Amino acid sequence: MNVYLDDERPAPPGWRQVRWPDEAIQFLKTGEVRSISLDHDLGDDERGTGYDVLLWIEEAVATRDFDPPEIKVHTANPPARNRMLAAVGSIQRLTECCCGAD
């Protein structure tokens, strides 16, 4: 499954729309997500942002041997995009480190 986190833009065909980080994380926990595309600003920072999903993925990779899906960032917020892409890079490094240790 492909998961698209955004509060305003509609999901592209073939993607499942979610509006909040907790919804995206619930799908990730199933292990069935092949790709996830994340917006940052979701209209209520108290409910979380796309960056929070990346933090969850990073922690899951580091502590639970989680196999992350392909990650895309589609936010229009430039500073948030940079922070999110840095998190994606960290997740990739963790994955390479763990995979290389086998």
N, C-alpha and C positions, 0 to 999 in steps of 0.2 A: 504494500500500500504506500501511497505518497501522501504526505501530510503538509498542508499549507496553512501556516499561522498568520492571520491578518484580520484586523477588525474592520477594514473598509474595502479592500480589493477582493473581488471574487476569485475563488480558486480556479486555476486553469482546468480544462477537461482532464479527467483522470486523476485529479487530486482531491483529497478529502479536506474540506474546510473546517478549521477550528479557529476560535476567537481568543482563547486564553491559554497561557502556558500550561496550566494543570491539565487541560484537555490534550495538548500535544504530548505531554509526559505520560499520560495514561496510555496513549497509543504506542509510544516508544517502549513502554514496559512490556507490551505484548511480544516484542521481538519481530513483529511483522512489517515494520516501517522500512521501506527500501530507500526512500528519499524524503527529506524534510526541507521546506523552504520557510524562512523566518523573517517576519517584519519585527522591528524593535518596538516602536511606539504603538501601543494597543488601546490607548484611550483611558486607562486607569492603572497608573504605575503601582498602586497598592496591590493590584491583582497580578502584577508582574509584566515582564517584557520578553521579547524574543531572546535577549541575552540570558535570562533566567533558565531558559530551556538549554542553552549551551552550557551553562554551569552544571546543570543536572547531568547532561551527557558526559561532560568532562569528569565529573566525580564518579559516575557509573563506570566509565572506562578505566579509571585509575584504581577503583576499589572492588569492582564486581566483574571484571573481565567482560564488560558490555561491548558488543560489536556495533559500533555506530553506523547509522545509515549515511548515505551521501547527504551532505549538508550544503544548502544554498542560502544566501542572505539576499533579501530583496528590499531592505529598508531604504527609505529616501533620506534618512538622518545621517549625514556624513560622519560626525564623531562616533555615533553608535555603530555605524558600519565598520569603522576601523577597529573598534573594541571587539565587535563580534567576529571579524575576520581573524583577529589575534587569537580569540578563543578557538576558532576552527583550526588554526595552525597548531595550537597546543594539543587539541584532541588528536590531530593527525600525528604529531610527534609521539604522543602516548601510545597510539595504536601501533606505530612502527616499532617503538621500543618493546612493546609487549609481544608483537608478532615475531620480532627478531630473536626473542629470548627462547622460543620453542625449540 
